[in-house]
Amino acid sequence: MSRQRSDEERSDPLRPSDHIDGVAEPVSSAPDDEDGGITQPRLGIVGWLRWAWRQLTSMRTALVLLLLLAIAAVPGSIFPQRSADPNGVTQYFADNPDLAPILDKIQLFDVYDSAWFSAIYILLFISLIGCVIPRTVHHAKALRSRPPRTPVRLARLTDHSAITVRIVGDDGDSAAESVMADAVKLLRASRYRVERYDRGAVRSVSAERGYLRETGNLLFHVALLGVLIVVGVGGSYTYTGQRAIIEGTSFTNALTYYSSFNPGRFVNAALLSPYSISLDSFDVSYVASGEAGQGQAGDFVAHVTTTEPDGESTDGEVRVNHPLQIAGDSIYLMGNGYAPTITVRDPDGNVVFHDSVAFLPQDSNMTSLGVVKVTDGMSEQLGLVGYFYPTAQPLDDGTYESVYPDLVYPMLSLNVYAGDLGIDDGTARSVYTLDPTGMTQLAGGGTDTAAIQLLPGETADLPNGMGTVTFEDETDGASVLSSTDYSQSVKRYVSLSIHHDVAAPWVLMFATIAVLGLLLALFVPRRRLWVKATSRDGTLRIEYAGLARGEDPTLAAAVAQLADRHTRGLRDRPDDFEVVADTDAAAAPARSKNSRPAAKRPRI
């Protein structure tokens, strides 16, 4: 019975042989396939390489790689990067001694130079090239090709309308030709590419437009490729450096003046533009105490004097997100803090140290930490670890905290260490930290001697008769001891980031092209319109139809507008034509957009 049913199904002319219920012909067994199953051909090395190349150069892979690149860049905004914030990396190691080495091994402090980020970057670069080149060639051929032939059955298209007109004159061929000429004129006026296709009594015009959509798509991908190229190549000619400048001091754009310097592969540090920047003053406003958000900074501005390579000096300002441009470099304001001026004298009163020391802020109220290292002039080397409180307030345990970031009641507290600073062997040491290993603590901390506490203008003795230390007052010689105005008693400093990027203008150009290309790809519709006139017994049946490539909600309106304008032209010629029947798109049977008619679709 089963055999009989199979024979009947196989002979049924309405049931294709590849139907799910159909019975396939038996497959002859290959010599190495005794069960007679289907054997997949072996690809070989070349076949697998070709398969891998097609997978890599597919648009789906390019989109996945683009997403991976965006995800891979996230750690660069979470963890401090050596190229932009080397001090932040040092501080992260100090705060997380166990976790930081692990993160460093997977290059999370050098994300944009890491092997895994570069691998994604290069694969995306290759994938885009493999996507763009074939599509560009195909698009160039499509631009030169003729619009497709008019489908035989336009009525089967969803957006379709038709009219019937009677030819009044005797010359039917001339009348039909004039109808098509009017249609060609209308379509060309709407910037369509037009091609005539006539066959016997049937005349038709095929029109298409919207190739700017694919052009915009290609422009977007080419621009994205351009961004990758200029970022990669431009990075080799880019340098970034950091420098802290204290009020009243200057910075010269030379390698020896940088606190940290990160050059590109082809940057010659000896050929930097020799300009200089002097910090005249730094102004910052804070929300007053007692108001909502007290202590929050309102506006930062560093007033500087710049000297160009040609010797011309100008005044300038550096604000947050408003860099100063000079000699092709962008100067960014990255941070700020206080720089107390400290003077250390030996027992004979000779000055062995005098400088304004940048203290690093530790909290939002500008409690700051700084280090003073006295290497010469004393019986032994001296290290001072200081805490600066802009608005000092005592705690129950005898220590202090800052309750406001502005200079209301500034105090400097110093812990004193004596011994080997560890710099005589030539080992580089950070100026912001002190390693007390091998040193003896003389004051502060767990010693019997309290930490030295100073107000601006005060002097205190160092332990063991080693000399004195003075917290200098910067208010033009006026004694703060007789005044409660400390607003100008301590210098401030700014942390500047100097960035030279030759690729920035090119990145902007390609980004603009990418946006324009994306707008074209999103808003330019790709569509085809047809007008067909069929002559029969002194009448013309004129059909209008359209088809879109992709979503085009305005297609029906475009077809209706073409039919209306063309029909209106015929009605204005009553001596030649008489409209005897109208059939609009609304009268056509409704079809689902994805429905498929029983017969074969027309080729378009």
Summary of the structure (lengths in Angstrom):
residues: 604
radius of gyration: 40.4
end to end distance: 46.7
largest distance: 127.9
contacts: 1720
relative contact order: 0.13
helix: 32%
strand: 30%
